[in-house]
Amino acid sequence: MFSNNEQKQIAYRMQVFAEVVRQGSFTLAAESLGHTKSAVSTYVSQLEALLDCRLLNRTTRKLKLTSVGEQFAKRSQELQALIKLAQSEVQEQQLQPHGRLRITAPHALGEYLLLPCLSTWHQRFPGYELDLQLTDQRLDLMQHDFDIALRVGALPDSSYRQISLGKLENVLVVSPRLYLKQDLKSISKLLLPWQNELQLLDEQGQPWIYAQQNVIKLNSVSSAITGACNGMGMAIVPRLFVSDKLQTGELVAIDKVTGLDSRPVSLLHAYERQLPLALRNLADSLKVAFQP
């Protein structure tokens, strides 16, 4: 085990070692770090002494990592990257992030998930001018000049970076008075466009095609939720969007029916590396919203 003083020494020497590996030369690393070549060489030698192993084989022409040195170089480079990230985050916080932020998302996801998160997020980052486009069309980020996009369902291969936010788990809901007074299959079905072929198992475990009879066609999740609350029929909607109504008893979940699907939700962006701090904070808030 290293003493506290030795651990403090190792941290900076790891950064020097990472720079030597990145530059492939003590001379170039010294120029990059603002040290003399002998000082850089001393730091690496001290690191090897602290670790009690050789990290580099030195020749007059080039440096060659030992097998131990290769693994240690990866960790040293990770440390160097982490320190740079910490510095950039502090700078971003000191310089209040600002600018235009354009987001596209499906209607229901925007209304029930994104807008509540954005309300809290914008209080923390008021410098952003928000431009939110809710549409069920999958608009291309670059073509339509969006910074980020929320997507529901499987994603095609693309050059955009993806962040998994969670899953929308569906639930079959109905108003309490319909649930108590009528047979399950006799209740009207509020059918959304993507539910035409949905086959479930009823309470007896028998296959049941949801769209078979007594159908009322709707084109939005919000209309299906409103219809179910007002006793028009039963609806299959994401549980996340009706959790408050299930808690208050405005809607009842029919848990006897099985076969309901769930769909992944992702955030897409075109930033070369990771999102800026403020947008990472928004992504984290969205992830939290998916937690039970």
RACOR-V554742 format. One record per residue. N is the residue number from 1. PSI is psi in whole degrees, -180 to 180 (NA if undefined). OMEGA is omega in whole degrees, 0 to 359 (* if undefined). BURIAL is I if it has 9 or more other C-alpha atoms within 8 Angstrom, else O. Layout:
N|PSI|OMEGA|BURIAL + N|PSI|OMEGA|BURIAL
This chain:
1|143|179|O + 2|148|173|O + 3|167|179|O + 4|-39|180|O + 5|-40|179|O + 6|-39|179|I + 7|-40|177|I + 8|-38|179|O + 9|-40|184|O + 10|-41|186|I + 11|-50|181|O + 12|-37|180|O + 13|-31|174|I + 14|-38|178|I + 15|-40|177|I + 16|-45|179|I + 17|-43|179|I + 18|-38|179|I + 19|-37|177|I + 20|-45|180|I + 21|-42|181|I + 22|-41|182|O + 23|-24|182|I + 24|18|185|I + 25|139|174|I + 26|-38|182|I + 27|-49|181|O + 28|-37|177|I + 29|-39|179|I + 30|-42|178|I + 31|-40|181|I + 32|-38|185|O + 33|-11|182|O + 34|27|178|O + 35|171|169|I + 36|161|179|I + 37|-40|181|I + 38|-36|179|O + 39|-43|178|I + 40|-43|179|I + 41|-39|179|I + 42|-43|179|O + 43|-44|181|I + 44|-40|178|I + 45|-41|178|O + 46|-37|178|I + 47|-44|178|I + 48|-37|179|I + 49|-41|179|O + 50|-37|181|O + 51|-15|182|O + 52|45|176|O + 53|160|179|O + 54|131|180|I + 55|-31|184|I + 56|139|167|I + 57|119|186|I + 58|134|171|O + 59|175|181|O + 60|-22|184|O + 61|-34|185|O + 62|169|177|O + 63|141|179|I + 64|126|180|O + 65|141|171|I + 66|172|179|I + 67|-40|176|O + 68|-38|181|I + 69|-33|179|I + 70|-47|180|I + 71|-41|181|O + 72|-31|178|I + 73|-38|178|I + 74|-46|180|O + 75|-37|179|O + 76|-40|178|I + 77|-35|176|I + 78|-41|178|O + 79|-44|180|I + 80|-42|180|I + 81|-38|180|O + 82|-40|179|O + 83|-42|178|O + 84|-39|179|O + 85|-43|179|O + 86|-40|179|O + 87|-43|182|O + 88|-35|178|O + 89|-41|178|I + 90|-43|180|O + 91|-41|179|O + 92|-37|181|I + 93|-35|179|O + 94|-40|175|O + 95|101|186|O + 96|118|180|O + 97|140|180|I + 98|171|180|I + 99|-174|180|O + 100|139|177|O + 101|112|180|I + 102|128|182|I + 103|139|171|I + 104|143|182|I + 105|156|174|I + 106|154|184|I + 107|-57|186|I + 108|-43|180|I + 109|-38|178|I + 110|-43|184|I + 111|-45|189|I + 112|-19|184|I + 113|-55|188|I + 114|-48|183|I + 115|-45|176|I + 116|-39|178|I + 117|-41|181|I + 118|-34|180|I + 119|-47|179|O + 120|-42|183|O + 121|-41|185|I + 122|-24|174|I + 123|-31|179|O + 124|-32|181|O + 125|69|185|I + 126|-10|182|O + 127|-12|181|O + 128|137|171|I + 129|112|187|I + 130|138|175|O + 131|102|186|O + 132|122|179|O + 133|108|178|O + 134|119|180|I + 135|146|178|I + 136|-1|172|O + 137|143|177|O + 138|86|182|O + 139|138|181|O + 140|136|183|O + 141|-55|186|I + 142|-43|183|O + 143|-37|183|O + 144|9|173|O + 145|48|175|O + 146|148|176|I + 147|-45|178|I + 148|158|178|I + 149|142|173|I + 150|136|182|I + 151|142|175|I + 152|132|179|I + 153|-179|181|O + 154|145|182|O + 155|140|173|O + 156|160|176|O + 157|135|178|O + 158|172|179|O + 159|-6|181|O + 160|149|177|O + 161|145|185|O + 162|139|174|O + 163|120|179|O + 164|127|182|O + 165|-34|182|I + 166|-162|180|I + 167|144|172|I + 168|109|179|I + 169|126|183|I + 170|153|178|I + 171|145|177|I + 172|120|185|I + 173|158|179|I + 174|159|178|I + 175|151|182|I + 176|-39|184|I + 177|-35|176|O + 178|-39|182|I + 179|-37|183|I + 180|-31|190|O + 181|-19|188|O + 182|156|172|O + 183|142|186|O + 184|-48|186|O + 185|-15|180|O + 186|-12|181|O + 187|139|178|I + 188|148|179|I + 189|125|175|I + 190|107|192|I + 191|124|175|I + 192|157|188|I + 193|-35|184|O + 194|8|182|O + 195|17|185|I + 196|-34|184|I + 197|19|186|O + 198|123|179|O + 199|126|183|I + 200|176|171|I + 201|128|182|I + 202|-172|185|I + 203|-17|176|O + 204|3|181|O + 205|15|181|O + 206|144|178|O + 207|139|183|O + 208|116|178|O + 209|115|188|I + 210|-37|186|I + 211|21|188|I + 212|-39|185|O + 213|166|178|O + 214|54|187|I + 215|136|170|I + 216|116|184|O + 217|132|178|O + 218|162|184|I + 219|8|179|O + 220|150|179|I + 221|-41|182|I + 222|-38|178|O + 223|-36|178|I + 224|-41|179|I + 225|-45|179|I + 226|-43|179|O + 227|-43|179|I + 228|-41|180|I + 229|-32|183|I + 230|11|173|O + 231|20|178|I + 232|-28|182|I + 233|-172|178|I + 234|153|183|I + 235|147|174|I + 236|113|185|I + 237|161|177|I + 238|132|181|I + 239|-35|181|I + 240|-34|184|O + 241|-17|182|I + 242|15|183|I + 243|-39|180|O + 244|-37|180|O + 245|-30|175|I + 246|-36|180|I + 247|-38|181|O + 248|-12|181|O + 249|7|178|O + 250|-29|175|I + 251|155|177|I + 252|135|177|I + 253|130|177|I + 254|90|187|I + 255|-10|180|O + 256|-26|180|O + 257|133|180|I + 258|168|180|O + 259|2|178|O + 260|138|185|I + 261|174|172|O + 262|148|183|O + 263|136|180|I + 264|150|176|I + 265|132|183|I + 266|155|172|I + 267|129|178|I + 268|143|173|I + 269|164|183|I + 270|14|177|I + 271|141|186|O + 272|-40|181|O + 273|-117|180|O + 274|167|180|O + 275|153|170|I + 276|161|185|O + 277|-47|184|O + 278|-39|181|I + 279|-30|173|O + 280|-37|178|I + 281|-40|178|I + 282|-44|179|I + 283|-41|179|I + 284|-38|178|O + 285|-39|179|I + 286|-39|178|I + 287|-42|179|I + 288|-36|182|O + 289|-25|180|I + 290|-13|182|I + 291|142|182|O + 292|NA|*|O
